[in-house]
Amino acid sequence: MTQTVDPNTDYRAVGRSTNRLDGLEKVTGRTRYAGDITAYGMLHVRLVLSPYAHARIVSIDTAAAEAIPGVVAVFTAKTLEMAGAGTSSRSQSPLALDEACWCGHPVAVVVAESEAAAEDGAAAVEVDYDPLPVVVDPEAALLPDAPLARSRSEDEVSEIAGGGAHAAVSDEGAEEEEEEEPLSQNVSDKAHIKKGDIEVGLREADVVVERTYRTHPVHQSYLEPQSITVVPGPSGLQVWASAQGLYETRSSIAKAINLPERQIHVESVPIGGAFGGKFGLLEPLAGAVAYKLRRPVRLVYTRQEDLLAGNPAPQAVFKLKLGAKRDGTLVALQAKVIFDAGVFPGAAASFGGMILANTYNCPNVDIRAYEVLTNKVSTGAYRAPNAPQSTFALESTVDALCNELGVDKLEFRRKNALREGDMSGFRQRLPRIGLVECIERIQQHPLWQQREQQKTVVPDELKGWKVGIGVAVGGWPGGTESAAAACRLEKDGTFTVVLGTVDLTGSDTSMALIAAEGLGLSVASVNVAHDGTDTMPYSGGTGGSKTIYSMGPAVLKAAQDARRQVLEIAADMLEAAVDDLEIEDGKVVVRGVPSKNVSLEQIANSSMNFGAPYAPVYGNGRSAIANASPMYTAHLVKVAVDPETGKVRVLDYVAAQDVGYAINPAEVEGQMCGGITQGLGWALFEGMEYDENGQLLTPTLMDYALPHSQDVPNITPLLVEVPSGRGPFGAKGVGEPPVVPVAAAVANAIYDAVGARLEQIPMTPERVFTAMQAE
Amino acid sequence: MTQTVDPNTDYRAVGRSTNRLDGLEKVTGRTRYAGDITAYGMLHVRLVLSPYAHARIVSIDTAAAEAIPGVVAVFTAKTLEMAGAGTSSRSQSPLALDEACWCGHPVAVVVAESEAAAEDGAAAVEVDYDPLPVVVDPEAALLPDAPLARSRSEDEVSEIAGGGAHAAVSDEGAEEEEEEEPLSQNVSDKAHIKKGDIEVGLREADVVVERTYRTHPVHQSYLEPQSITVVPGPSGLQVWASAQGLYETRSSIAKAINLPERQIHVESVPIGGAFGGKFGLLEPLAGAVAYKLRRPVRLVYTRQEDLLAGNPAPQAVFKLKLGAKRDGTLVALQAKVIFDAGVFPGAAASFGGMILANTYNCPNVDIRAYEVLTNKVSTGAYRAPNAPQSTFALESTVDALCNELGVDKLEFRRKNALREGDMSGFRQRLPRIGLVECIERIQQHPLWQQREQQKTVVPDELKGWKVGIGVAVGGWPGGTESAAAACRLEKDGTFTVVLGTVDLTGSDTSMALIAAEGLGLSVASVNVAHDGTDTMPYSGGTGGSKTIYSMGPAVLKAAQDARRQVLEIAADMLEAAVDDLEIEDGKVVVRGVPSKNVSLEQIANSSMNFGAPYAPVYGNGRSAIANASPMYTAHLVKVAVDPETGKVRVLDYVAAQDVGYAINPAEVEGQMCGGITQGLGWALFEGMEYDENGQLLTPTLMDYALPHSQDVPNITPLLVEVPSGRGPFGAKGVGEPPVVPVAAAVANAIYDAVGARLEQIPMTPERVFTAMQAE
């Protein structure tokens, strides 16, 4: 079927399921995170959050707070004097200047000797607010007469495109002049993605389906809250942050306090989940406070602060029209897409629009994407940013279209699926991708093959519930980033890979496997060590499903370089040719002459000692991959719906995903199961709910519903390996795709069960019940 | 005269006197040392030192100490359970087990929440001692019936050679059976260095001079006392130590507590002077305490502890006989050398013996060297270990021999000096050395040329004092160590050199100059960053005058590698050939076409960013130099002696030193002036004095006399540049030689002034006066 990499290659390390290097420390609670760092004289920071979604700040009285024993300082935007105060950068301008713009907007910080004093201090800060009109709904915010979510200078408004004409990007890449639209200045970005002629496409279509979908903001819900500890030293600030990128953290703090980047020393520290939500939030604020006071400070969000003042995934609205011919050929894709950025721009609406055009071939495409500001917390990345929302809309509509056409849902998808050589939604000429292979893998699965019979199998306690099976597909374009790594021989004959990447979801373990393979050793001989920004080999943030793909080649080269150096030393010691040598069981051996050998330990001691005759083994690897390897996945889900309450139970889940090559199969399966579980959160449970005044109704985990273990069904991850030409051993990214099609697959299964089309996630019992009543 | 490197080369960076990178932080007091590291919950360690030079420990009662508020624990060797307890390794067995063997031997440690509580606790530990016979004098300790300085197992005694026959090493390298000598088991090592036939040599000599010399232990007197902070973490211990080598520290702690080396994380931290005295002392002890308690601990010596329980330079005794022909040809060198190791072996007596044969060609050599144990603190390295002592003996005797022969003292030295191709005292066939060049440089100096006239020039306040001029030469064999380094481009277009070496006396600044030269940039574009043991490129301890010599080539290669990478990227960006490019003013420019250029910042941003097309610039350098480059120096000093008191004032000092090539001339001159100042301490002031019970009479800086600023004359450093074939740009080591001949030069000047030959250092007024009376 597919040209997968044969798992029976002669690889020694990669391709074998391997325990995580950090597993023991994490499960035994010994791992220390950014918020566990302590320093002598450390102060604690607590935020004062606005209770209003929009209000002018008349005055802030800090006297009572400052009088509390233990309180060292209270800062407002005016007294903290950050370089970026008042700009439209959330992290550079973390404190409200004159205007609080969401319920949860920090207006002051209290710094105290203890957490308790800081909390008391925060409660004692008196802020006089003058409420302003609030806009919460993104569709309402788009209208020309909508209240403005945030006052802005004229410069900023013209810069962020509100209401003005914007160039559209056509399929040919040419820019065209666009007609003016009457829009609110809340619109902070817009894009028009065009291909072919949408009017022609819609005319050609035998069937056209049009639907509108809505989503809520969804929080990344990492286990570790946003955390940072900053310790001022003689040459700047030392920083431990729960952040996905060390260099990014360095840059953002340096910028905030106008110091050279070299004076910001960001240390590597394990992070407790991120999912895109830790690409910069509190670091400039904490850095500025520590710098101002010249004392160590720690800022760890409470769970409530994380929900009120984090950076969740954006809410979105899709009006989507698909047209197809009777034979199942997709001919028209028209969409209006709104992504709600909250108070600050950055929701990447155009990216969400492109995702709509990144699964199927369609000759006529017309997508208008809008980013709009509202009085809600501003947003950040969350695992495959914008793809779960867009894919919920697209794949629900495809399902409806297939129903209208009466065609097989997987056949329709297979027929229209993007393939190698096609143009992607991101205008990339596609390399070999595995979308068709994933669809075919699902097609062959018994849950699909015997789907009518499978629907009759339900647990006893669900008797009377309606059962349905749904499918959906989705993908992620991937990314690239240049990277470097080092590989060092240790005195005990093992090797250390030196990295600047933050370990997420086992990336270190995969790096160790890659290095072991490059060295020709088992993974037990390889350790991974992290460097901070002062000395680390360059690597970008961990995220975007690009870590193994982009960083892996640098690690592989570093390991191969170290191996070459080892063999050169051994060749000299053994008076043999490098080509006649092999590494076995911690020794370099002359092939065929096992008695002629030298241990790696001996090589280490001959190259790392006073008077050592050989140079130390210190391999170096650098890489820059030109193009991303897009990834796809196909999901199949069986659900049961309680017709009396609308409650949904997911009974079985099968996911086929093209991972290129599974470096650490257990970890890849873990990523798939984790992503699907988060997708079930999007589908059924999670959503930040605001009232019409912009008050967050779900500011705690009592109100914000995360999936519980009993909500997660048996998940069958099927690894499809269509090798990438560039990733190490053919590997592609694996982290983002599994979350992408889950909501759509579940919605389609619900439709299959009860004939009701859900157009809003999360699909709570109330919404499902209402939808059933409407049918 | 000499083939020096022309200072008017086209070098851009090296060869220019450059301010130290760490200067501002150090002079403004902002530098943080190992003892400044703080950690939450940190405990303080204070030692309980034996008041007896030798005593059986009957019992240690810690109850009273433990009852003091704030005292957390009291450990003895038995309760601390270090892996090396009871062995003959001072640092692995830091606490006396059953027997205290010197006045100052730590018998217990008190760990407390505060420094004050630890001190109170230490005072409250009750130790019941049973005094044992004491041996203090090394000559007495050698005798067969001497009391043993330390009880030892039979294994240990046979291992350390006490009294047994030892093989001698002859000139031809062959080992011969030696006759037995009646010696005490205090003798822990001995060596017999032979060449030619000493009896023949002595018979051939027209003049034979025989003298006996004695020295005292001398303390390194670094500004920063021995200090260490250890913080236990989830994966072992994090360590900041005032230590010259990070890897050495890692190994010693790992060994002491039986942990894999990987679990010891030694961080780079500036040190405040070391001079050889910080190659490992407290680290295993502090590591064991922190590991036992699983709490951060800090141990910072008081100055008194440093004097009582440091590791000073060993006391030595020389019986030296030199024979020469009337024409000034040296024909016989016979010596008996005793180095007093204190309680633990490690004084490298044989090395001290070889130093005697490392200045002049002599056909007949017979040197017997003995290392002996006494009830004194054990010794460590101190700037050119053993060479000041041996050179004081050798060069004083040469001076006497010249007087007997009536030959010119510099002519005699020039005539007999070792030259390229000769066999050194360390049996190295000498590469090009600069001993003759240094002698000739001194010969030409006005202070020598017009020495009789110069002797009449004295300050008014010294009227009536006798003035003399003395010369002495000396050297250091040098060392090598394999090394690696990295060089990284920064986003601002500057470069960072990544090192694992500890900066001593400006070595970082020299590394920056070397890297700048390799990059083709000015030193302002280069920063130096230090890595810890987890991730650093391998490098050994800083010391032995091998840092620039051995590490410099790795830095140069790393910089050249980074430059190559920069040019390759620029070539692609500019569509030009690498060979047509040059780096100028932060830009890569096509030669002859200044408008065709790309800035280093642009190159950084094209190679270190999301989607960057080029791999990050990350250069790598490795080196292993096969042979050391021996260094020599010639000193000329003018002194005045008060005939009524014996007080000596040094009036002028000239030193010519072969430095190969001065990477940073100001720093090289600084090294010379610093070494000479320390040498004046050896010559005139410093010496640890013990009474017959082994009580240290100089345990504070009130008693132990360091040279004051007014004791240091004008010093004229003359750089002689006889390039090394291996060091970077021809550089040789520079740190050790300047201390070597000082005591001899001063002694010879005193003889010239008053006709009295001083045979013991320091040459205190009392000793000078006594010697004058004896003439």
Interface residues (C-beta under 8 A of the other chain):
Chain A: E25 R30 T31 R32 T38 A39 Y40 G41 M42 G233 P234 S235 Y247 S251 P260 E261 R262 G479 T480 E481 S482 A483 A484 A486 R488 E490 K491 D492 T496 V498 N527 A529 H530 D531 D534 T535 M536 P537 Y538 G540 G544 A554 Q565 S607 M608 N609 F610 G611 A612 P613 Y614 A615 P616 Y618 G619 N620 R622 S623 A624 A626
Chain B: E25 R30 T31 R32 T38 A39 Y40 G41 M42 G233 P234 S235 Y247 S251 P260 E261 R262 G479 T480 E481 S482 A483 A484 A486 R488 E490 K491 D492 T496 V498 N527 A529 H530 D531 D534 T535 M536 P537 Y538 S539 G540 G544 A554 Q565 S607 M608 N609 F610 G611 A612 P613 Y614 A615 P616 Y618 G619 N620 R622 S623 A624 A626
